[in-house]
Amino acid sequence: MQVMLKFQQNGTKFKNQNLIKMMKDCTIIIPTYNRSEYLKILLNYLIVSNIFCPIIIADGSNSSYEIEKNIKIITKLKKNLNIHHYINDSFFVKRLYLASDLVTTKYCKINTDDDFFSRDFINLAMEKLSINNDFSAITGYNISFHRNNNNPNKSKVFLGEKHSAYQENIIERFRNARFNWAALGSI
């Protein structure tokens, strides 16, 4: 799941601003739950991709062993990333809600620990949100990789459908998005 949210209204345009400054305008919330191996891969990806937004790890891991693994990963990578480790074992939506209280930037990107995105997505999403005051959220395309370990020739790649948020009738938007949970963020 990945969604970019706008927290406050402002007509600022981003085209001519420095990319580093833009990234300071966006916080990434990464919900994780007993998946330290995914979290480590994602955080390393952010470093090598030069994505240096403030990060809030919304950790709902339910074992002290998993929490300790996450703490070790975050401690090791904290010198390269601005990370706040928020541990709360409440259910997913409440944990996101509580983590969002820690956001101090204008924009917030919610990104699960197994999803990847580009710097261009952050830049484009912030630009679109800044010039479209009626929008409060933007999602990107969803590309899923399904690996078949028993038969690599049967592994698949799926590109999610593009869903429009411009339909006049909100019921029609829900009808079009109901079978794709990732599309709900664009409604």
Secondary structure, DSSP 8 states (H G I E B T S, - for coil): -EEEEE-S------TTS-HHHHHHTEEEEEEESS-HHHHHHHHHHHHHTT----EEEEE---SHHHHHHHHHHHHHHTTTS-EEEEE--S-HHHHHHHHHTT--SSEEEEE-TT----HHHHHHHHHHHHH-TT--EE----EEEE--SS-GGG-EEEE-----S--S-HHHHHHHHTT-GGGGGG-
